């Protein structure tokens, strides 16, 4: 069912089929979206994550459609082994990419992936496995160390956003940045910790993500500009 939010924005609850389960989500789109961004949440979170919803709202305001969906069913999420099964999460994310690109609201729009924490590792693996289908990636407090051999295979322009006070994850992202061979940038939000709970920190994440996606999803399916 489609729900109008304003004269410019609408959303609908969706069910995304995969080869073994169906996943619940919400597709939101402005008029004439320039691209669509799928969200991969971190461990212990869901499509209802207030942080991801905050970022998604900013992306919609910037002219992008968003798909927030659960990568695991409720029963699967109860088994903590699934929560940290990054290849499984990446496959589910790719199922979402395949589904959303056939939806009339965003048909043939370029695709971006926004991943948080362990979800960022899944997003990077998905981008490596589908270089012709994923045009940009943004990682928030992500774990590029969990991508294994896939990280150097990513060709989509990738933005790594990390809190300046999230010291251990910042070190992991610096190492991951050096392993990436694609157009890339490392953005450090001063004084922010892992969840970006400090005043204004998440707003900075949202603005950085919106700028990255609009730049790399508009006009070219294979951006050639280099950052970093």
Backbone bond lengths (Angstrom), bond angles and torsions (degrees), N, CA, C in turn:
res aa  C-N    CA-C-N  psi(-1)  N-CA   C-N-CA  omega(-1)  CA-C   N-CA-C  phi
1 X - - - 1.463 - - 1.526 109.30 -
2 X 1.318 116.28 130.92 1.453 121.05 -179.84 1.522 109.98 -88.67
3 X 1.343 115.56 133.53 1.459 121.12 179.82 1.511 109.57 -118.45
4 X 1.345 118.95 114.27 1.470 119.54 176.43 1.519 110.03 -70.04
5 X 1.341 118.02 130.31 1.454 121.85 177.83 1.518 111.20 -97.35
6 X 1.300 115.56 -44.21 1.463 121.69 172.58 1.517 105.14 -142.84
7 X 1.314 116.87 -175.48 1.459 119.50 176.96 1.522 111.26 -67.42
8 X 1.337 116.99 -14.84 1.457 120.65 -175.84 1.526 113.62 -110.30
9 X 1.338 118.45 -16.41 1.455 120.94 -171.74 1.524 110.11 -129.74
10 X 1.331 116.24 138.36 1.461 121.29 175.36 1.524 108.73 -137.01
11 X 1.324 116.34 160.90 1.457 119.53 174.66 1.521 109.81 -146.69
12 X 1.330 115.09 162.85 1.460 119.90 174.97 1.520 110.53 -150.44
13 X 1.314 114.54 145.95 1.452 120.64 173.12 1.515 108.58 -70.72
14 X 1.328 116.64 139.67 1.461 120.02 -176.96 1.527 109.77 -133.81
15 X 1.298 115.10 160.49 1.464 122.79 173.80 1.521 106.91 -125.54
16 X 1.322 116.45 121.83 1.460 122.02 -173.89 1.521 109.34 -105.14
17 X 1.322 117.92 120.02 1.464 120.01 179.34 1.525 111.58 -80.28
18 X 1.313 116.59 140.17 1.461 122.40 168.27 1.522 106.27 -122.66
19 X 1.323 116.59 -176.94 1.467 118.32 -176.11 1.526 112.60 -70.87
20 X 1.361 117.80 -16.93 1.462 118.46 -177.51 1.531 114.78 -129.87
21 X 1.331 118.63 -20.59 1.467 120.97 -179.00 1.523 108.71 -143.82
22 X 1.327 115.68 171.06 1.463 120.94 169.21 1.522 108.37 -113.52
23 X 1.315 116.51 146.77 1.457 122.86 -173.30 1.519 110.58 -122.70
24 X 1.316 116.35 137.60 1.461 121.56 -179.59 1.522 111.02 -86.48
25 X 1.322 115.25 144.48 1.459 119.11 179.03 1.515 112.45 -159.39
26 X 1.331 114.45 179.31 1.461 122.20 176.01 1.522 108.69 -133.32
27 X 1.316 115.65 123.79 1.461 122.15 175.79 1.523 107.92 -101.91
28 X 1.329 115.84 126.21 1.467 121.56 -179.92 1.519 108.43 -124.72
29 X 1.330 116.21 137.38 1.461 118.14 -178.32 1.524 111.24 -146.14
30 X 1.334 116.28 141.82 1.465 120.97 170.25 1.519 108.88 -86.56
31 X 1.295 116.08 174.98 1.461 119.05 173.70 1.526 109.94 -64.74
32 X 1.321 117.10 131.69 1.464 122.85 175.98 1.533 112.03 54.62
33 X 1.329 118.78 59.04 1.468 120.30 -179.69 1.527 111.44 -62.95
34 X 1.324 115.63 144.10 1.458 120.23 -179.73 1.525 111.81 -88.35
35 X 1.317 117.07 -10.50 1.452 122.52 179.46 1.512 108.98 -176.28
36 X 1.319 115.98 176.88 1.461 120.89 178.13 1.524 108.67 -133.12
37 X 1.336 116.09 137.13 1.463 122.32 -178.50 1.518 109.50 -117.92
38 X 1.330 116.46 125.98 1.455 122.39 176.34 1.522 108.99 -97.63
39 X 1.322 116.46 140.86 1.457 122.35 -177.49 1.523 110.80 -105.38
40 X 1.315 115.57 134.96 1.466 122.54 174.25 1.524 107.46 -118.74
41 X 1.331 116.68 107.51 1.454 120.36 -175.57 1.524 111.10 -78.80
42 X 1.322 115.12 165.81 1.450 120.85 -179.95 1.513 112.46 -84.33
43 X 1.318 116.09 178.90 1.458 122.14 -178.09 1.525 110.29 -60.59
44 X 1.324 115.27 137.20 1.456 120.92 177.57 1.513 114.40 80.16
45 X 1.335 117.69 4.29 1.458 121.21 -179.09 1.522 109.19 -114.54
46 X 1.342 116.42 -176.17 1.459 121.03 -178.01 1.518 109.12 -153.31
47 X 1.329 115.42 -175.37 1.464 120.43 178.48 1.523 111.32 -63.20
48 X 1.337 117.48 -15.25 1.464 121.98 -179.44 1.527 112.18 -91.46
49 X 1.309 117.85 7.19 1.466 121.87 179.27 1.525 110.93 -52.18
50 X 1.331 118.55 120.81 1.466 119.61 -179.13 1.517 112.58 -63.18
51 X 1.320 117.71 -30.72 1.460 119.50 179.91 1.523 110.81 -69.40
52 X 1.328 116.84 -46.22 1.462 118.68 178.85 1.525 111.59 -67.11
53 X 1.319 117.35 -35.33 1.461 119.96 178.40 1.529 110.58 -66.14
54 X 1.319 116.86 -35.35 1.466 120.33 176.78 1.529 110.01 -63.13
55 X 1.334 115.88 -47.41 1.462 119.49 178.86 1.520 110.39 -63.62
56 X 1.332 117.14 -42.72 1.464 120.60 -178.64 1.521 111.37 -60.06
57 X 1.336 117.54 -40.11 1.471 120.39 179.34 1.522 111.14 -61.56
58 X 1.330 116.90 -38.36 1.460 120.60 177.92 1.521 110.94 -66.71
59 X 1.326 116.63 -39.10 1.468 119.69 178.41 1.525 111.12 -64.34
60 X 1.328 116.29 -41.12 1.471 119.50 178.42 1.526 110.10 -62.68
61 X 1.330 117.03 -41.71 1.464 120.41 177.11 1.529 111.69 -60.84
62 X 1.344 115.64 -26.57 1.467 120.38 179.99 1.529 112.32 -87.26
63 X 1.337 116.99 2.16 1.453 120.08 176.36 1.508 115.72 98.81
64 X 1.343 117.17 14.74 1.456 121.83 -178.84 1.522 110.77 -108.15
65 X 1.325 116.75 143.77 1.458 120.87 169.64 1.528 108.60 -82.45
66 X 1.330 116.68 155.60 1.461 120.79 179.70 1.523 110.22 -134.26
67 X 1.316 115.26 147.49 1.463 121.99 173.06 1.521 108.11 -127.11
68 X 1.338 116.14 110.86 1.448 122.06 172.56 1.516 107.66 -104.21
69 X 1.323 116.73 122.25 1.460 119.08 -179.28 1.524 110.38 -148.41
70 X 1.329 114.48 155.89 1.451 120.42 179.25 1.522 109.39 -77.39
71 X 1.321 116.21 130.66 1.454 120.30 178.65 1.528 112.07 -83.15
72 X 1.328 116.43 -13.34 1.461 122.28 177.84 1.517 109.27 -131.80
73 X 1.324 116.46 150.46 1.457 119.79 171.05 1.531 108.54 -72.92
74 X 1.313 116.04 168.14 1.468 119.85 179.78 1.524 111.19 -59.93
75 X 1.323 116.37 -41.30 1.457 119.85 179.19 1.518 112.23 -66.13
76 X 1.328 116.94 -40.77 1.465 120.21 179.08 1.521 111.36 -65.56
77 X 1.334 116.29 -39.93 1.460 120.32 -177.65 1.525 111.93 -66.12
78 X 1.330 117.06 -22.10 1.469 120.30 178.68 1.525 111.75 -69.08
79 X 1.316 117.03 -20.25 1.465 122.28 176.36 1.524 107.75 -95.21
80 X 1.306 117.06 109.15 1.464 121.01 -174.12 1.522 112.78 -61.46
81 X 1.315 117.52 -22.08 1.463 118.81 177.75 1.525 110.76 -63.13
82 X 1.325 117.16 -35.22 1.467 120.38 178.91 1.523 111.59 -68.56
83 X 1.335 115.82 -35.76 1.464 120.79 -178.12 1.528 110.84 -59.81
84 X 1.341 116.13 -31.26 1.458 120.23 -178.35 1.536 112.40 -107.63
85 X 1.329 116.77 15.34 1.460 121.17 176.15 1.526 107.66 -86.91
86 X 1.319 116.10 84.09 1.465 121.10 -172.90 1.529 112.34 -61.72
87 X 1.340 120.37 -43.20 1.477 118.46 177.22 1.528 112.78 -59.93
88 X 1.342 117.76 -37.61 1.465 120.23 176.88 1.531 110.41 -62.94
89 X 1.329 116.82 -45.54 1.463 120.47 179.65 1.528 110.80 -62.47
90 X 1.328 116.85 -38.05 1.467 120.26 178.43 1.526 111.07 -64.65
91 X 1.333 117.10 -40.88 1.467 119.83 178.15 1.526 110.89 -64.12
92 X 1.323 117.00 -40.50 1.456 120.05 178.33 1.531 110.86 -64.76
93 X 1.324 115.85 -38.85 1.455 119.97 178.37 1.524 110.74 -63.36
94 X 1.322 116.76 -40.78 1.465 120.04 177.78 1.523 111.62 -66.82
95 X 1.334 116.87 -32.45 1.464 119.35 174.06 1.522 109.86 -62.29
96 X 1.340 115.80 -38.43 1.460 119.98 176.73 1.516 111.90 -65.24
97 X 1.332 116.72 -39.58 1.466 120.24 177.76 1.526 110.20 -61.85
98 X 1.344 115.80 -46.28 1.451 119.46 179.93 1.515 112.58 -61.59
99 X 1.338 115.85 -37.66 1.462 119.82 -179.30 1.525 111.43 -71.49
100 X 1.336 116.84 -48.90 1.461 119.53 -170.38 1.518 112.30 -68.45
101 X 1.321 117.38 -31.69 1.465 118.49 -177.60 1.527 112.31 -70.89
102 X 1.331 116.83 -9.68 1.449 120.06 174.82 1.511 114.16 -98.76
103 X 1.335 117.34 1.64 1.457 120.59 -178.65 1.527 110.54 -82.70
104 X 1.327 116.96 139.20 1.468 119.27 -173.50 1.527 114.19 -62.11
105 X 1.329 117.59 -28.67 1.472 119.86 -177.95 1.527 112.01 -68.69
106 X 1.330 116.80 -26.11 1.469 120.32 -175.79 1.524 111.32 -132.28
107 X 1.306 116.70 24.76 1.461 121.51 -174.32 1.527 111.46 -54.97
108 X 1.330 114.55 125.59 1.470 123.27 176.85 1.528 113.80 62.19
109 X 1.313 117.21 18.57 1.467 119.16 173.97 1.529 109.48 -78.50
110 X 1.336 118.35 147.14 1.465 120.21 176.11 1.515 111.04 -64.30
111 X 1.329 116.30 152.85 1.467 122.99 -170.17 1.519 111.33 -115.49
112 X 1.331 115.37 135.91 1.453 122.29 171.28 1.515 109.87 -122.32
113 X 1.333 116.32 158.21 1.459 122.37 178.09 1.519 109.42 -123.78
114 X 1.332 116.01 131.86 1.463 121.76 175.61 1.518 107.32 -116.80
115 X 1.327 116.40 118.08 1.457 120.19 -178.12 1.513 111.45 -120.99
116 X 1.338 115.99 141.62 1.461 121.95 177.81 1.526 109.32 -117.34
117 X 1.330 116.01 134.61 1.463 122.10 176.15 1.530 109.88 55.50
118 X 1.357 117.61 -124.80 1.462 119.33 179.94 1.524 111.51 -66.14
119 X 1.326 117.31 -26.52 1.456 120.33 176.71 1.517 112.28 -62.91
120 X 1.330 117.13 -27.61 1.461 120.30 177.38 1.519 110.74 -67.10
121 X 1.322 117.12 -36.83 1.463 120.07 176.17 1.519 110.26 -62.80
122 X 1.342 116.60 -42.27 1.461 120.31 177.24 1.525 110.80 -62.34
123 X 1.330 117.23 -40.19 1.464 121.08 179.61 1.524 110.83 -63.98
124 X 1.312 117.54 -41.10 1.465 120.76 -179.45 1.527 110.98 -67.53
125 X 1.330 116.98 -39.95 1.463 119.63 177.73 1.530 109.74 -65.66
126 X 1.330 116.66 -42.80 1.462 120.13 178.59 1.524 110.61 -59.93
127 X 1.328 116.97 -41.77 1.465 120.52 178.75 1.524 111.02 -63.83
128 X 1.338 116.54 -38.31 1.461 119.62 178.72 1.522 111.87 -67.65
129 X 1.341 116.57 -35.99 1.460 120.86 -177.78 1.531 112.83 -78.40
130 X 1.320 116.95 -22.25 1.472 120.59 -177.31 1.519 110.32 -132.18
131 X 1.327 117.55 65.15 1.470 119.91 -176.24 1.515 113.74 -64.59
132 X 1.329 117.11 -22.31 1.460 120.30 179.82 1.522 112.54 -86.55
133 X 1.349 117.40 -6.01 1.462 120.28 -175.40 1.515 113.21 -116.91
134 X 1.327 117.57 -16.56 1.469 121.71 -178.45 1.516 108.64 -116.83
135 X 1.332 116.54 121.11 1.461 120.79 -173.75 1.529 114.76 -103.42
136 X 1.332 118.43 -12.13 1.467 120.12 179.55 1.527 108.87 -163.44
137 X 1.335 115.32 150.55 1.466 121.88 179.92 1.516 109.01 -135.28
138 X 1.340 115.79 139.47 1.457 121.76 170.15 1.524 107.86 -127.27
139 X 1.322 115.75 132.96 1.459 122.96 179.03 1.523 109.33 -115.01
140 X 1.356 116.40 128.08 1.469 120.56 176.09 1.530 109.00 -110.70
141 X 1.320 116.34 113.23 1.459 119.88 -178.75 1.511 111.33 54.33
142 X 1.326 116.55 40.92 1.457 121.57 -170.33 1.514 114.60 -82.83
143 X 1.329 113.89 173.05 1.459 121.91 -178.93 1.530 109.83 -120.20
144 X 1.322 117.39 75.65 1.467 119.34 179.08 1.522 112.77 -63.59
145 X 1.331 116.92 -19.04 1.459 120.40 178.62 1.520 112.67 -66.67
146 X 1.337 117.22 -16.92 1.464 121.19 -178.33 1.526 112.71 -91.17
147 X 1.322 117.41 6.78 1.467 120.32 -177.42 1.521 113.05 -89.83
148 X 1.320 117.63 -10.60 1.458 120.48 179.47 1.517 112.15 62.03
149 X 1.332 115.42 -131.50 1.468 120.77 -174.33 1.525 112.17 -78.58
150 X 1.327 118.10 -6.41 1.461 120.21 -172.11 1.522 113.91 -79.23
151 X 1.316 118.11 -24.28 1.460 120.04 -171.16 1.532 112.90 -56.49
152 X 1.343 120.14 -47.39 1.476 118.73 179.85 1.528 113.75 -68.27
153 X 1.344 117.53 -10.14 1.457 121.27 -179.02 1.522 112.97 -87.93
154 X 1.327 117.27 -8.48 1.462 121.13 179.51 1.525 108.97 -70.40
155 X 1.337 116.71 127.19 1.468 119.64 176.28 1.528 111.32 -111.32
156 X 1.326 118.35 -13.91 1.465 121.13 179.54 1.521 109.70 -69.96
157 X 1.321 118.86 135.77 1.461 121.24 176.40 1.530 110.43 -52.08
158 X 1.326 116.28 129.90 1.464 121.64 -170.28 1.517 111.15 -126.81
159 X 1.324 115.47 129.62 1.461 122.78 176.50 1.521 108.80 -111.30
160 X 1.327 116.74 122.27 1.461 122.56 175.79 1.526 108.45 -101.93
161 X 1.345 117.24 118.42 1.461 122.05 179.16 1.517 108.52 -110.73
162 X 1.330 116.32 126.30 1.463 121.01 -176.45 1.523 109.30 -138.17
163 X 1.326 116.00 144.98 1.450 120.67 174.63 1.519 111.43 -73.50
164 X 1.315 116.19 138.92 1.454 120.31 -178.62 1.512 113.63 -63.47
165 X 1.334 117.48 -24.31 1.464 121.32 179.10 1.522 112.45 -97.86
166 X 1.310 117.30 1.60 1.468 121.60 176.95 1.526 107.40 -90.34
167 X 1.321 115.56 70.15 1.467 121.62 -163.32 1.527 113.51 -60.80
168 X 1.338 117.41 -47.45 1.466 119.59 -176.87 1.527 110.94 -64.43
169 X 1.339 116.74 -44.25 1.464 120.11 -179.98 1.525 110.75 -69.48
170 X 1.320 117.47 -32.83 1.464 120.48 176.55 1.523 110.31 -62.02
171 X 1.325 117.11 -43.14 1.466 120.12 177.44 1.525 111.22 -61.50
172 X 1.338 116.63 -41.61 1.463 120.45 178.88 1.522 111.09 -63.89
173 X 1.327 117.04 -37.02 1.461 120.42 179.78 1.518 111.77 -72.92
174 X 1.314 117.53 -34.09 1.467 119.16 175.29 1.523 110.28 -63.75
175 X 1.331 116.12 -41.08 1.460 119.67 177.23 1.526 110.37 -66.14
176 X 1.331 116.67 -42.53 1.452 120.44 178.52 1.512 112.45 -63.96
177 X 1.322 116.71 -38.55 1.466 121.64 178.54 1.525 110.11 -57.87
178 X 1.331 116.65 -41.32 1.461 120.40 -179.35 1.524 112.26 -68.47
179 X 1.328 117.30 -24.53 1.471 121.14 -179.82 1.526 112.35 -86.26
180 X 1.309 116.73 -19.95 1.466 119.80 179.08 1.524 110.46 -72.57
181 X 1.310 116.79 137.42 1.457 121.84 179.57 1.530 112.02 -109.60
182 X 1.322 116.62 -1.89 1.460 122.10 -177.79 1.531 110.06 -88.16
183 X 1.336 118.34 170.71 1.465 120.07 168.73 1.525 108.28 -55.47
184 X 1.333 118.22 129.10 1.456 119.70 -169.90 1.512 111.21 -152.09
185 X 1.324 114.62 160.41 1.458 120.76 176.24 1.525 108.44 -152.08
186 X 1.310 116.25 143.77 1.461 122.83 174.74 1.516 107.59 -112.03
187 X 1.345 116.26 116.68 1.459 121.50 -179.55 1.523 108.62 -110.53
188 X 1.325 116.55 124.56 1.464 122.07 -179.33 1.527 108.58 -107.45
189 X 1.336 116.16 122.36 1.457 121.29 178.21 1.523 107.62 -89.33
190 X 1.327 119.03 112.66 1.472 121.56 -174.69 1.526 112.10 -59.04
191 X 1.328 114.91 138.76 1.472 123.62 173.10 1.525 114.25 67.74
192 X 1.312 118.31 5.62 1.463 120.88 -178.71 1.523 110.79 -90.57
193 X 1.339 115.57 143.21 1.456 121.41 175.05 1.531 109.44 -98.59
194 X 1.332 117.20 -169.29 1.463 120.97 -168.18 1.528 113.20 -60.03
195 X 1.313 118.68 -39.95 1.463 121.54 -176.60 1.527 113.07 -92.78
196 X 1.316 118.11 2.13 1.462 122.90 177.70 1.538 110.63 54.44
197 X 1.332 115.01 44.46 1.465 120.62 -177.90 1.524 113.36 -84.40
198 X 1.314 117.48 -10.50 1.451 121.54 -179.13 1.531 110.66 -68.07
199 X 1.332 118.04 150.36 1.465 121.06 -178.07 1.532 111.93 -54.27
200 X 1.311 115.88 125.35 1.455 121.57 176.65 1.515 115.42 82.80
201 X 1.343 118.36 -10.36 1.463 120.00 -174.82 1.527 111.91 -67.72
202 X 1.320 116.83 -46.50 1.463 119.06 -178.55 1.523 111.01 -68.24
203 X 1.318 117.27 -31.56 1.459 120.23 176.19 1.526 110.01 -61.84
204 X 1.336 116.69 -39.75 1.460 119.62 177.13 1.522 111.09 -63.19
205 X 1.346 116.47 -41.09 1.464 120.39 177.08 1.521 110.04 -58.40
206 X 1.318 116.41 -47.50 1.461 121.36 -177.18 1.526 111.51 -62.17
207 X 1.331 116.74 -42.40 1.460 120.66 -179.79 1.528 110.70 -65.96
208 X 1.328 116.56 -43.25 1.464 120.58 178.26 1.531 110.98 -61.53
209 X 1.345 116.16 -43.66 1.462 120.29 -179.15 1.519 110.96 -65.34
210 X 1.330 117.33 -44.48 1.457 120.82 -179.89 1.525 111.08 -60.59
211 X 1.328 116.31 -42.92 1.459 120.18 179.40 1.526 111.31 -63.72
212 X 1.331 116.42 -42.70 1.469 120.53 -178.80 1.525 111.26 -64.05
213 X 1.324 115.51 -48.13 1.455 118.99 -177.45 1.528 112.26 -66.98
214 X 1.315 117.57 -44.51 1.459 117.95 -178.38 1.530 110.42 -64.69
215 X 1.321 116.99 -35.97 1.470 119.69 179.67 1.525 111.26 -67.40
216 X 1.334 116.91 -43.76 1.458 119.88 -171.56 1.524 114.32 -92.84
217 X 1.321 117.80 -13.46 1.455 119.03 178.61 1.524 113.00 -98.01
218 X 1.310 117.16 -16.44 1.462 120.15 -176.85 1.524 110.15 -91.79
219 X 1.317 116.12 126.78 1.452 120.09 167.76 1.505 116.91 93.03
220 X 1.338 117.97 -24.35 1.458 119.08 -177.91 1.511 109.55 -151.83
221 X 1.330 116.09 135.90 1.459 120.44 176.98 1.513 110.70 -80.86
222 X 1.319 118.36 -16.03 1.458 121.11 179.92 1.522 108.68 -134.28
223 X 1.349 118.22 78.19 1.457 120.80 -177.20 1.514 111.40 -58.30
224 X 1.319 115.09 145.94 1.464 118.30 -177.01 1.515 112.03 -112.71
225 X 1.338 119.14 -3.83 1.452 119.89 -177.84 1.520 109.84 -73.83
226 X 1.324 116.13 150.06 1.457 122.23 -176.37 1.517 109.98 -119.50
227 X 1.354 115.20 137.47 1.462 121.91 177.18 1.511 108.39 -126.38
228 X 1.316 115.56 158.21 1.446 118.55 171.25 1.506 111.35 121.16
